[in-house]
Amino acid sequence: MPFEPSSKGHSEAQIGRGLFWHDMHIGTTLRTYTRTITETDLVSFVTLTGMIDSGFLDATIVGPMGGRPVPGALTYSIIEGFIVQSLIRGTGIAMLGCTQEAIAPVHVGDTIYATIEFTGVRPTSRGNRAVVDSAITIFNQLDKPVLRYTSRRMIAGRPEAVE
């Protein structure tokens, strides 16, 4: 865990802060917690975003998929929430780019998690920050991939590592 000087002059670990770019190494892979997607998640998300489509809201249109599908954007958002709350909390500066590929549907009742692999770390010429590229794969409870995406983010460096 990175340490930084406190106002009292000694080093203390800050609980809950994400990683600085210095701690993100190419090839490192991390895994999120799991999260089961609920009916409330689906209804709240489609209402908030305006994705009011019968395919998401009409329980009689389940069809061959086996359950009520959820938007890929909801699946992505839950995993991004995990990443923001843990991996880059207090160190993420900006999302610079993102690509997505849907692989398989996710349904109400599915449990998802993701792996995050750092694929690039490039310090910037200005300031104590770097551009960090990641490849994220989201899996369901059967360990089958359901969505892949890449992200490019600006991540802060350690305060004492000003270059």
Secondary structure, 3 states (H helix, E strand, C coil): CCEEECCCCCEEECCCCCCCHHHCCCCCEEECCCEECCHHHHHHHHHHHCCCCHHHHCHHHCHHHCCCECCHHHHHHHHHHHHHHHHCCCCEEEEEEEEEEECCCCECCCEEEEEEEEEEEEECCCCCEEEEEEEEEEECCCCCEEEEEEEEEEEECCHHHCC
